[in-house]
Amino acid sequence: MATLLMMAVTTFGQSLKKGNLVGVHTVKVDLKAGATIEQYKDLLRTKWMPAMNKNNADMKGYLLEGIRGEAENSIGFMFIYPSAEARNKYWNEDGTPTELQTAMGEKMQAVTDEGIKIGTWSSSYTDWLVQ
């Protein structure tokens, strides 16, 4: 997982710094009848992730695709925040959204609704603090 994180970060010309927070999510997709995973990934890549990045100035997000190992053939997200404090503006300690995160979600409602027509997702995650 660490190699994947480093490859993804260096590919996009960023470098991780001490104190950055990296959230890595493994996503489970439940597709609607007739929908394909390629349609869902296309929506995430071309609409949902750009909307996330546009509406959250404190974070940079990436869509991931598992190509080997435990999450092979899975999709995931990587969110990079400058610090845990920056992440905490959006997410409470118990994982529930703050008012700022809720407002961001409202701005993204049209993209979310479009995605729901194709499928829904849930994820498990770990937040990593760069040392």
Secondary structure, 3 states (H helix, E strand, C coil): CHHHHHHHHHHCCCCCCCCCEEEEEEEEEEECCCCCHHHHHHHHHHHHHHHHHHHCCCCEEEEEECCCCCCCCCEEEEEEECCHHHHHCCECCCCCECHHHHHHHHHCHHHHHHHHCCEEEEEEEEEEECC
